[in-house]
Amino acid sequence: MLSRRNVRIKVMQMLYAMSRDPKLGYEEALKQYRDSIRQSFELYLFTLLQVMRIAEYAKQDATNRMAKLLPSEEDRQFRAKFGDNVLVRSITQNEGFNRLVRLYKLQDRIDEGKTRQLYAEFAKTDEYKEYAYNQSTNIEDDGKMLLTLYKHCAGNEMFNDLIEDNYSLWEDDESLIVGAMKKTLKALPAASNFYEEYRPSPEATIEFGETLFKKVNQEDELLLQLIEPTLKNWDAERVAIMDMIMLKMALSELMDFPSIPTKVTLNEFVEISKLYSTDKSKDFINGILDRLMKQLQKDNKIKKEGRGLQE
């Protein structure tokens, strides 16, 4: 689930944290990095669990309607199929998914009051009313309604606050989780181990992420020495801390990761700078990296595997 860009951002954040806190050593920072990787997966599982709990509340809604002293005709026509259909059950009765829910204690994070409120808001929509009172819906309709629910939640302030209250990394991982959720819901009914597709891969998080983190940390002075001549009229101390970290990471990536094309490295850090640094950082990062790459190529310090990877 985690792309290399997500991993780069998490490494960058740890390097920044170390630069701000002299007491934060490499081993502790590495532990925090690994925690953030785990929490991204946990965040996906929690978001999916929360959406399923909202859908399942339809069963309680049906019970409440029939418990009225005088249920209306509308109450009698209501069906709780949204909370009890083959698609929802493929998640809620999935043994592996429930094992992970217990492992990460995700049930403890569910706010029943907010689940009820989120369901009540969604139940007011025309799409849900048409679905809930239709006697002839099928599995395709169930799937469309689950996707509609998630889209409704994704644009709901209470839902987003609920996620952020439980996971501080929500802002960084939001687009990642939205994509994973839509893909999961569109693929229902879920396979027995559907969640494995979204578990962070060792290749991205360890072989790439941890190696990059270690190299930038260990070779900090060397990387600075390579960067300084390209700054021209800039004093290294005047460069924004986040920009310098990105330059060091990109430089390490150019020299130490032979399978990553140079263009990919340059483009990735320019894009990351747009999100995490100043308005002028994009052009600054692009210009410095272009000079660095040319110098490294001249010095034969870039060794890429495969045709065209140094272009």
N, C-alpha and C positions, 0 to 999 in steps of 0.2 A: 504493500500500500504506500509506503513512504518512498517518494522519488529521491533522486540524488539531490535535487534542489532543497527538499525538506531537510535532508541530512546536512547539507551545507549550512543551512540557516541555524540548525541546532548546534553545530560545531562552532559557528560564528558567535552565537549567544554565549556559549561556555567560555570562549576565549575572551569575550568582552567582560564577562563576569570576573574572570581571573585578573584582567587588567584593572578592574575597579576595586577589587578586594585582595590586597596583598596576602591575606591569611588563607585565601582559597588556593589550595595546592592542586597539582595535576590529578592526583588520585581521587580526591574528593570531587573535582570538576568532572572527571571521567564517570564517576558514579552518578552524578547529576545528569550527565548526558544520557547514560543508559536508562535512567529513570524516565527521562523525557521521551525516549524511544518507546518504552513500555507504555507510558501514559497515552501516547498517540493511538496505540492499539486499544487500550482500555477505553479511550474516548469514543472510538468507533462502536465498541460493544455497548457502552452506556447509552449512546444516542439511539442505537437500534432497540435496546431494551425499553427506553423511555417511549419511543414511538409505538412499540407493541403494547405497552401498558395503556397508552391512550386509546388504542384500538379496542383492547379488551374491555375498557370501561363501558362499552356498548352493552355488555351483559348486565352490568350493574344498573345501567339506564333502563333496560327492559324490566328488571326486577322492581325498580323504584316506580315505574309507570303502573305496573300491575298491582303494586301494593297500595295504590290510592283507593280511598273509600269508593269513589265513583270514577273509574278509568274512562277516559273519553274514547270515542271511536278511533281517534288518531293513536291513542295509547295502545289500543288493541291491535291496530294494524302494524305497529312498530315491530321490527325484527332485529334481533341482536346478532345477526350474521356477521357484522363487521368485526366483532370480537371473538367469533368462533367459526372460522372457516379453515379450509385446508392450508391456505397460504400463511395465515397467522400461526396456526398450530405447527407448521414446519419450522418455525423459529422458537416459539414458546415451549414446545415439547422436544426440542433438539437437545439430546443428552450432552453433547460436547459444548454447545452454547451455554447451557445451564451450569455446567461444570466451571466454565470460565466466569460466569456471573458470580458463583459462589467463591471462586478463588480470589477475585478482585473485590468481593463484597459490594457489588454494584447495586444490589437490592437496597442496601442501607442508604444509598444516595437518592433513591426515588422519593419524591415528595408527593404523597397521595393527594393532598389538597390541590397542588398545582396540576397534577395529572387530571383531576376532575374538572378544573377550570379550563384546561386546554381542550379537553373533550367537549365541554359545554360550548365553547366558542366555535369549534369546528362543526358541532351538531347544528348550528344556526345557518350554515351555508346551504345554498340551494342544491349544490352537488350532493351533499350528504343526505339531505332530506329526500331527494329523488331516489337515491340508492336505498336508504333505510326502509322506505315504504313500498319499494318495488318487489313484488312477490316472485319475479322470474329472473333475478340476477344470476350470473354464472361466475366461474373462476376468473374470467377475464375482467369482469366488472369489479370483483374483489381486489384484483391487482391494481387496477386503475385508481380505485378509491384509496388504497394504501399509499400509492404514490402521490395522490392529491393531498392526503393528510400530511405527508412529509413536507411537501412544498408549502403547505399552509403553516406548518411549524417553523420551517426555515425562515419564513418572513415574519414570525411572531416574536415580539420583543420579550415576552415572558419566557418563551422557550429558550431563546438565545441567552437570556440572563441566567436561566436555570443551568444550562450547559456550562457557561462561563464561571458560575459560582462553584461548580464542582471541579472544573479543569481550567487552570489559568492559561494554558497553552491554546485555548480555543481560538483566539484571534489568529494565531500563526497557522493552525491546522484546519481552519474552517473550510476552505475550498477543497482540501483533501478529503475531509469527512463527508461533505456534501456529495462529492463525486462517488465515494465508496457507498454511501447510503442509496443513492439513486440506482447504482449498478446492482446492489444487493436486492432491492425491492423489485426491480425489473426482472430479475432472474428467479423469483419465487415461483413454485415452492423450492425452498432451500435444500441443497444437498446436505448430506450428513455432516460434512466437514467444511461447509461453505466459508467459514471464518478464516480458514488457513490462507486463503487468497489474500487476505488483508493483514496478515501477520507480517511485521517488518522483516525483511530478508537479511540474513547475515552478510550477504554480498554487499548490500547498500550500507548497512549500519555498522558493520564491524570491519570488513575488508576495505571498504572505502572510508566511512566516517571516522572510525577510531584510528585508522592509519593516518588520515589527514590531520586529525586533532593532535596525535602524538608528534608528527613531523613538524607541524607549525610550532608547537610548544618547545620542542627540543632545538629547533634550528632558527629560533627567533632572531638572534643577532646576525646570523648569516643571511637570512632573508632581508633584514633591514639594510645590510651592507649592499645587497644587490639592488634594492629599490632606490636608495638615496641618490645615486648618480642620475637617475631618470627624472628626479623631481625638479631639476633645473633651478629656477628661482625660489622654489619652495623649501623651507626648513622642515625637516621631518617632524619636528615637534609641533609644527603648526597644522599638520595634516590631521583631520578628524580621526579620532581613535577607531571608530567603526570602519572608516575608509582604509586605514592602515591595516587593520585586521583582514579586510577583504583582499587587499593587495597581497599580503603575505600568504593567505590561503590560495589565491589564484596562482601565485608564483610557485608554491609547493606543488600544486596540482599539475602545472605545466611541466615541471621537471620530474616528478616522482610517480605519475600515473600514466604509463605509456598507452593504455587502451582508451583514454579519454581524448578526443580530438581537441586541438587548440581552440578552434572556433567555438566549440561547446563551452569550454572554460571561460573564455572572454564574454560570450553572450550571457552565460549564467550569472556571473558576478555583476555585470552591468544591470541585469534585471533585478537582482537582489538589492543592489544599491538604490534602486528606485523606491523600494519598499522600506528600507531600513536606515537610510542616511539622509543627507541634506539634498535640497533641490539641485545643487550644482554637482553632486557626487557622480551622477551618471556620466557626464562628460569627462570629469576628472579621472574616474576609474578607467574609462574607455581609453583615454589618451595615454595614461601611464602604462596600462597593460599592453597597449600596442607597442610602445617603446621597449618595454621589458621583453616582449616576445621576440622582437627583431634582434635585440642584443643577445638573448639566449640562443637564438638560432645561429647568429654569427659566431658565438662561442661554442657552438655544437653541444649545448647543454639540454636540448630538448630531444628526447629519444622516444618517438611514437611508433607503435606497432601497427602495421597495416597500411595499405596504399592510401595516400591522401590525408592521413591523420594530422600531418604537420601544417596543412594548408589553413 
